[in-house]
Amino acid sequence: MAKHSIKGKTVLIAGGAKNLGGLIARDLAEQGARAIAIHYNSDSSQAQAQETIKAIQATGAQAVAFQADLRSAGAMERLFADTIAAIGRPDIAINTVGKVLKKPLTEVSEAEYDEMSDINSKTAFFFLKEAGKHVQDHGKICTLVTSLLGAFTPFYAAYAGTKAPVEHYTRAAAKEYGTRGISVTAVGPGPMDTPFFYPAEGEDAVAYHKTAAALSPFSTTGLTDIEDVVPFIRHLVSDGWWVTGQTILINGGYTTK
């Protein structure tokens, strides 16, 4: 079996119950993954996690779900340990965990900053740490960031700012894990047509984002559709393994670097 094929591989997806994470899980199952572990954070996502589990199992793949708040190193260690106990060491590890805050920098409280840092930066750091310890040789690791890393814009300092360190974590991990044939990437979608996007934006901002990308007129929503992101992640965790240490912005020309 080709070392970079998805067929027969074991996958862990943090934030894999719904939206983009859930679609990635279903897609990799359809591509022949042997077993997939998905993580979800809260009780409110449990029903969607079970729907995703059923969809994975319908392809013939093994599927398990774990609920956890991943804002501590210990919680991340347990997620990987539970995954390995249930389905074996992952060949592919994908982290989609994140939270948006849109607010003037002068109004961001210390508590809000700490929460954003924990969810967007600390979680990513310890996911990459545990992935480096447990992912199989020739494995693939991918983290979701944001296309705002290529933007010159107000109000997202606490969001994009706490995602920004993940670019360096990705480069460092790619160098350190490359000796084992492991590729490490980050993917930054543009504003996506999911429930993750709308609560942080007012009507005027939504209208702007729906026209901001160069290719917005050719999208059904004007935004980044999760269906357009999944094929890139599929490629990066399989035949696209030669891309490593990079942040790829997938946004139809919304921002660039």
C-alpha positions in Angstrom: 0.0 0.0 0.0 1.3 3.5 -0.9 2.6 5.3 2.2 0.8 8.5 1.2 -2.6 7.0 0.3 -5.5 7.6 2.7 -6.7 4.0 2.1 -6.3 1.9 5.3 -5.1 4.8 7.4 -6.1 5.8 10.9 -7.2 9.4 11.5 -7.7 11.7 14.5 -9.7 14.9 14.0 -10.0 17.4 16.8 -13.2 19.3 16.3 -14.4 16.6 13.9 -18.1 16.4 14.8 -19.6 19.1 12.6 -19.1 21.8 10.0 -15.7 21.6 8.3 -14.3 19.0 10.7 -17.3 16.8 10.2 -17.1 17.0 6.4 -13.3 16.2 6.5 -14.1 13.1 8.6 -16.8 11.9 6.2 -14.6 12.6 3.2 -11.6 10.7 4.5 -13.8 7.8 5.4 -15.1 7.8 1.8 -11.5 7.9 0.6 -10.8 4.5 2.4 -9.6 5.5 5.9 -9.6 2.4 8.1 -10.6 4.1 11.3 -11.4 7.7 12.4 -11.6 9.2 15.9 -13.4 12.5 16.2 -13.3 14.9 19.1 -16.0 17.3 20.1 -16.1 19.9 22.9 -19.5 20.3 24.3 -22.8 18.5 24.9 -24.4 20.7 22.3 -22.3 18.9 19.6 -23.0 15.4 20.8 -25.9 14.7 18.4 -23.9 16.0 15.4 -20.9 13.9 16.5 -23.1 10.8 16.5 -24.4 11.6 13.0 -20.8 11.9 11.8 -20.0 8.6 13.5 -22.9 6.9 11.7 -21.8 8.4 8.3 -18.2 7.2 8.8 -19.4 3.7 9.8 -21.7 3.6 6.7 -18.5 3.6 4.6 -17.2 0.5 6.4 -14.7 2.4 8.5 -14.4 2.2 12.3 -15.4 5.3 14.2 -15.2 6.6 17.7 -16.0 9.9 19.3 -14.4 11.6 22.4 -15.7 14.6 24.2 -13.1 16.9 25.8 -12.2 20.5 26.6 -8.7 20.6 25.0 -7.4 23.7 26.7 -4.8 21.9 28.8 -1.8 19.7 28.0 -3.3 16.9 30.0 -6.5 16.9 28.1 -4.6 16.7 24.8 -2.5 13.8 26.2 -5.7 11.9 27.1 -7.3 12.5 23.7 -4.3 10.9 21.9 -4.1 8.1 24.5 -7.8 7.3 24.2 -7.5 7.4 20.4 -4.6 5.0 20.4 -6.4 2.7 22.8 -9.5 2.6 20.6 -8.1 2.5 17.0 -4.3 2.6 17.2 -1.7 5.3 16.5 -2.9 7.8 14.0 -1.4 8.2 10.5 -3.2 11.5 10.0 -3.9 14.1 12.7 -6.0 17.2 11.9 -6.9 20.0 14.3 -9.9 22.2 13.4 -10.4 23.7 16.9 -10.9 27.4 17.0 -13.0 30.3 18.2 -13.7 33.7 16.7 -13.9 37.0 18.5 -14.5 40.3 16.6 -14.0 43.2 18.9 -12.0 46.4 19.0 -8.6 45.7 20.6 -9.2 48.4 23.3 -12.3 46.5 24.4 -10.9 43.0 24.7 -10.8 41.9 28.4 -8.0 39.8 29.9 -10.4 36.9 30.3 -11.4 37.1 26.6 -7.8 37.2 25.6 -6.9 34.3 27.8 -9.8 32.2 26.4 -8.8 33.0 22.8 -5.2 32.2 23.4 -6.1 28.9 25.1 -8.4 27.8 22.3 -6.6 29.1 19.2 -2.9 28.9 20.2 -2.3 26.7 23.2 -4.6 23.9 22.0 -2.8 24.0 18.6 0.6 23.9 20.3 -0.2 20.8 22.4 -2.0 19.1 19.5 1.2 19.4 17.5 3.3 18.2 20.5 1.2 15.1 21.0 1.0 14.5 17.2 4.7 14.6 17.0 5.0 12.0 19.8 2.3 9.6 18.5 1.7 10.0 14.8 3.1 7.2 12.7 6.3 7.7 10.6 5.3 9.1 7.2 2.2 10.6 8.8 0.5 13.9 8.1 -0.5 16.7 10.5 -2.7 19.6 9.5 -4.1 22.5 11.6 -6.8 25.0 10.7 -5.9 28.7 11.0 -7.5 31.6 9.2 -7.1 33.7 6.0 -7.1 36.7 8.3 -3.4 36.0 8.8 -3.0 37.6 5.4 -5.3 40.6 6.2 -4.7 44.2 7.2 -7.9 44.7 9.1 -9.3 45.9 12.5 -11.3 44.1 15.1 -9.8 40.6 14.8 -6.6 41.1 16.9 -7.6 38.6 19.5 -8.7 36.0 16.9 -6.1 36.3 14.1 -3.5 37.3 16.7 -3.9 34.0 18.6 -4.0 32.0 15.4 -0.8 33.6 14.1 1.6 31.6 16.4 0.4 28.4 14.8 2.3 29.3 11.6 5.5 29.2 13.5 4.5 26.0 15.4 3.8 24.5 12.0 7.3 25.4 10.6 9.0 24.2 13.7 7.1 20.9 13.8 7.8 20.4 10.1 11.5 20.7 10.7 11.6 18.6 13.8 9.3 15.8 12.5 10.6 15.8 8.9 13.3 13.3 9.8 10.5 10.8 10.3 8.9 11.6 6.9 6.0 13.5 8.6 4.6 16.5 6.8 3.0 19.4 8.8 0.8 22.1 7.3 -1.7 24.8 8.3 -4.7 25.7 6.2 -6.4 29.1 6.4 -9.9 29.2 5.0 -11.6 32.4 4.2 -14.9 33.3 6.0 -16.9 30.1 5.7 -20.6 29.6 5.3 -21.1 27.8 8.6 -22.6 28.6 12.0 -19.1 29.3 13.2 -19.0 32.5 11.1 -22.3 34.4 11.5 -22.5 35.0 15.3 -19.4 37.2 15.2 -20.5 39.4 12.3 -23.2 42.1 11.9 -25.3 42.3 8.7 -23.1 44.9 7.1 -20.0 42.8 7.7 -21.6 39.7 6.4 -22.6 41.6 3.2 -19.0 42.8 2.8 -17.5 39.4 3.3 -19.8 37.9 0.7 -18.4 40.2 -1.9 -14.7 40.5 -0.7 -13.1 37.6 -2.5 -12.1 37.8 -6.1 -14.2 34.8 -6.9 -17.2 35.7 -4.7 -19.5 36.2 -7.7 -18.9 32.5 -8.6 -19.7 31.1 -5.2 -23.2 30.1 -4.3 -22.8 32.0 -1.0 -20.1 34.5 -1.8 -18.2 33.0 1.1 -15.7 30.1 1.3 -17.7 26.8 1.1 -16.4 24.0 3.2 -16.8 21.7 0.2 -14.1 23.8 -1.5 -11.7 23.4 1.4 -11.9 19.7 2.0 -10.2 18.6 -1.3 -7.1 20.6 -0.3 -6.9 19.0 3.1 -7.4 15.6 1.5 -4.5 16.4 -0.8 -2.2 17.7 2.0 -2.7 14.5 4.1 -2.1 12.2 1.2 -0.3 12.8 -2.2 0.5 16.4 -1.2 2.9 15.3 1.5 5.8 17.1 -0.2 4.2 20.4 1.0 5.4 20.9 4.6 5.9 23.8 7.0 3.5 25.9 4.9 0.3 27.9 5.6 -2.1 27.5 2.6 -4.8 30.2 2.3 -8.0 28.8 0.7 -10.3 31.7 0.2 -11.1 32.5 -3.5 -8.9 35.6 -3.4 -10.1 37.1 -0.1 -6.6 37.6 1.2 -3.1 36.6 0.1 0.4 36.8 1.4 
